[in-house]
């Protein structure tokens, strides 16, 4: 039975994370994987070279040697492993899984701050720092989305938490209280 992309990403990403931890090179591997993910996202045809049966094994190994030469030994070994087992098409999913585990270990999370007007970088950083301190996190990476219908305030959506501090929500609560008093 063939594995799904999610299963492959979970198994390989977890294995890479554990291996990097065992080799005491978690931060270096993370940095190399970020660089690799950016390169692959900018040039998706890189993955097709390593997955295409038109290219023989020697050509693929030679191409990989050029790409991986500046990477940590753990990343080099892993990339060669992916090539050997023909899993290069799953590389970005595997990196995503590794990043999830890395973020969990380092108490880093991501989320969205929905506001009526666009926040500048300083406001977004202050909001991120405040949330991180309140919930014992090292860092919170926030993306700002504008939704004028909330009227004002902030709606934070981080992981499975939703904190609605919007004016629209406060007005709705006041309305419910006024209706229930009668």
N, C-alpha and C positions, 0 to 999 in steps of 0.2 A: 504494500500500500504506500502510495506516494505521500510525502509530507506537504502540508500547506506552507505558504510563504511565512505565515505567522509562527508555525511550529519550527520551521527552519531558523527564523530570526531569533526565536526564544532560545532554542538549543545552542546555536552557535554564538549568539551574543552573550549568553550566560557563561558559556565555556570560555570565551575570550576574557570576560570580566574576571572570572575566577583565576584564570591563568595569569593575567596581568597583576592581580592581587598577590598571587603566590610568588611572582617574580619581583615584587616591590616596584613595579613600574606603572602603576595605575594612571598617574597624572601624565606621564610621557605618552602612554598609549592613547589616552583620551585626546591629548593635543594632536598627535599624529592622525587619529581618526577624524578629527574635526577638519584638518587640512585636506585629508583624502576625500571626505564627504563634499567639501566645497569644490574640489577639482572635478569630482564625478558629476556633481549637480551642474556645474558650468559646461562640462563636456560629457554628456551621457553616452556618447559613442565609445568611450573608454570601456564600459562594461560589455558592450557588444563584441569588442575585439576578443575579450577573454572567454566569452560564451559561444562565439561563432565557430562551428566545426570546420569552416574553410581554412582557418589558421591551424597549423600543426602545433604540437606541444612545445617544440623547441622555439618556435616563433613567439608563442605566448610567454614562455619563461624568459626569453630575451627582452620582450616588452615590459614584463613585470619587473625585471631586474633594474631597468632604467627608472621606473616609477618609484620603486621601494628603496632605492639606494640610501636616501637620507632618513629613513624611518627607523624607529626603535626595532631591535631584534625581535621582540614579541610580535610587533605588527608585521614584520617581514615574514616570520614563520607562519603567522596566521594567513596572510595573503597567499603564500605558497600552498598552504593547506586548502584554501578555497579553490585555488586553481586545480589542484590535484583531484578534488572531489566535485569539480564542475559546479560550484556554488557562487560564482562571481555575480550572477544575475541578482542574487539576494543581498549583495553587499550593503546597500543603503538601509535595508530593513534590519540587518544585523547590527549596523552602526547605531541605528535608532534604539534598538534594545539595549546595547551596551551603554548608550547615553542615559537611558532611563535608570539603569542600575547604578551608574556613576552618580547621577543626580540624587537618587535615594540615599546612597551612602554618605554623600556630602551635604545632605539636607538642603538641596537646591530644588526649587519648583518653578513652574511657569504658569502664567495666567493672563487674563484679560481684564483691563480696567475700562469699563464703558462709562463715558462721560458725555455731557451735552455739548461741550466744546473740547477741542483738542488740547491735551496737556503738553506742556513743554518737557524737555528731558529732566530738568531739575524737579518738577512736580511729580513726574513719574518715578524718579529715583527716591524721592521722599516717601511716596506712597508705598513703594516696594520695601524700603528700609523699615517703615513702621509695621507693615504686615509681617515681615521676617522676624522682627523683634517680638511681636506679640505672640507668634506661634513657634518660636524657638528654631527658626530656620537660618541658615547661613546666607542664603540669597533667594530673591524672588525676581524672576525675569517677567516683566509685565509688558504686554502689548496694549496700546491704546486704540480703542474703537470709539467712534463718535456716533451717538444716537440722540438726536435732538429731542426725541419724544420723552426722555426721562426728565427734562426740564432743568435739572441741576443735580448736584451731588455726584456720587460715584456708585457704580455697581461693580463689585469685584467677583470674578469667576475664576477660582484657583482650585484645580483638582476637582474634588467632589463638593467643594464649598461654594456657596453663593451668598455674598454679603450685599444686601440691597440697601444702600444709603441714598437712594435717589429721592428727589423732591416728589416725583410722581408716586412712588411707593408711600411716602409719608402722607401725602394728600389722600391716597386711597385708604390708609389706616384711619385717618381723621374722619373721613366720610363714613366708614364702617362704624366707628364709635358713635357718631351723631345719629346714624340710622338705628342703632341698637338701643339708644337712650329712650327712644319713643315707645 
